[in-house]
């Protein structure tokens, strides 16, 4: 196929590059989910980086670029459960400011649900 347009992501090489980036993001999330749950706590690196990676996957998938792959919705739902279980169990120990806990919880759920929705759209065709 080669090149199908003049856009930055309109070629096989660009699609391969984007696929590598999305694969790295997915791999990082999967590894964080499989590792020690302490690493997912809200004040730990992966407790911050996992939602960032999920958001980046959403942003790329929403562009409908070839190569911007997302995991299956069931995988995303599993990530959400694992992440939110750790978050709910540990957030109060950080003594968040009033309102932060509710706002952050809603944002985290929205982010994971957004990726699950995009995965469902991809599966539907």
C-alpha positions, 0 to 999 in steps of 0.5 A: 500500500505504501502511502495513501495521503499527505498526512503525517500518519498516512503511510505504512511506515507511519502506521508501523511507528504508531503501532510501536508507540501504542504497543509500548504504552499497552505493555507498560500498563500491563506490566504495571498491573501485573507488578506489585500493587504498591506501584499503582498507589496514587503517590507512586510513579505508575499510579500517575503514569498508568492514567497518562498512558491510558489517556495517550492511547485514547487520544491516538485512537480517537484520531482513527490513525492506522496503527493506533491499536487499543487492547480489547475492552475486557482487558481495559475493564480489568485494568480499571478494576485493578487500578481503582481497587488500589486507588480506593484502598490507598487514597485516604492515607494521602489525606487529599484536599476536600473535593479532590478525591471525588473529582479524581475518582471521576476522572480516572473512571472516565479515562478508563471507560473512554478507552474501553469504549474506543476498544468496543468501537474498534471491535464492532468494526 
